Amino acid sequence: MDPRFLLQQLHVVERLKDTVRHCYTSGGRRESVAEHSWRLCLFAYFLRDEFPELDMDKVIRMCMIHDLGECFTGDIPTFMKTDADADKEDDLLQRWVDTLPEPYCADMTALYAEMNALSTAEAKLYKALDKLEAVIQHNESPLDTWEPLEYDLNRTYAFDAVAFSPYLRALRAEILADTEQKITDGK
């Protein structure tokens, strides 16, 4: 890739460092999209031994690129995002991906198609981890940063996404126990 073009693209994705999410960190500041994506990649890396039959490098690539569209639209919490918002984000992202040279354009286009279809085990794992990471982050954030609807959301979110895996179901149960303890403790 031409060095000047590479720098231009890195400047685009740098926006994710300043794009804040709905979640807060344990220290009480807004989490950035870049921070969420970084921990999601590490989450996938740590599960390599739990899913030896999967292409975990592909899962990590999915985790790494999954929120790049938010460079153009910002973060919209899942409970507020409309189909029109998702379509706009997908369109702007694809326009950017189309500017990338090969093999990056084709690779990212194929990854996004696979992620959207959720038809492979790798895509299902990426999506489950993305949802779980959000619940974990909410459990780590101060309770006074939660919206009223998030009490139920943290108790119910992602159970459908983990149904395919006994390991992920057990992990989700542990996360739920953390949620219940946080609510009981009131902090």
Buried (B, 14 or more C-beta within 10 A) or exposed (E): EEEEEEEEBEEBBEBBEEBBBBBBBEEEEBBBBBBBBBBBBEBBEEBEEBBEEBBBEBBBBBBBBBBBBBBBBBBBBEEEEEEEEBEBBBEBBBEBBEEBEEEEBEBBBEBBEBBEEBEBBBBBBBBBBBBBBBBBBBBBBEBEBBEEEBBEBBBEBBBEBBEEBEEBEEBBEEBBEBBEEBBEEEE
